[in-house]
Amino acid sequence: MDDTYNPPDEPVRVIYHDQHLLLVDKPSGLLSVPGKGEHLADCMITRAQRIFPEALLVHRLDRDTSGIMVFALTRHAQRALSLQFEERRTKKVYVARLWGELTPKTGTVDLPLTVDWPNRPLQHVNHETGRPAVTDWRVVRHEDGTTRVRLMPKTGRSHQLRVHMMSLGHPILGDPFYAKGPARDFPRLMLHAESLRFNHPDGDRGLSFSAPCPF
């Protein structure tokens, strides 16, 4: 894998904001939070904080995953939103393109995951030490030997969607970690956080936001 970090230079795409919340559409190739070293300082939260200095982290997306992220604009909102993620009360839907034609039309992967220590940050299935990880999938359509799917994770493990799809024999296209051969030969990871549902931290009303899939 090429570790050169060259994030896209584009303006922050704000989906929604109020006095408690900020939702943005993170581009593929941009870290959610700073990495180790000055060369990894550019990230979604620092870009957001240039516009909203009070922005606070709630959750992350992998560097190569695009799509919807929510930041809190108050400490109260950060606590309330973080608790919803921790207690799995949010609903996340991703769009992905997979290598090969996945069947049947719907299904669930229930495989525990843990870090693959000799090859970190890679994750792998481990039935002894892995943490529970569950992903529902729904096929949208087959496209020239690939499959467009919607993925609904029930848990939030690192690289969960990527490892679960690989475990089915259908890695996500363009995945620099888990795809091999022609499945890897795509300009980006074909994984996008399309929608997010949660309750507003002030008043608890249900909210749903989406970011259009760029591929």
BELQUISUL-V352054 format. One line per field, one symbol per residue. ss: DSSP state (@ for helix, = for strand, . for the rest). phi: phi as a letter, one per 20 degrees, with the letter a starting at -180 (. if undefined). Layout:
ss = ???
phi = ???
This chain:
ss = .............====...======...........@@@...@@@@@@@@....=.........=======..@@@@@@@@@@@@....=========......=====..===.@@@...===.....=..==========..========......@@@@@@@@....=........@@@@......=========......=====.....
phi = .fefdcffebffeeeabbfdccdcdfffndffcfeeoffdffafffffffecgegcfcbcdggeeepfcddedbfffffffgffffeleecdcddbddfndfcffcacdccfcbfegfcgefdbfbfedfegbccecbfeaeclnccecddcfeccfglgfffffffencffgmffedeclffeecfbfebcfebbdaeffdomffcccbcffec
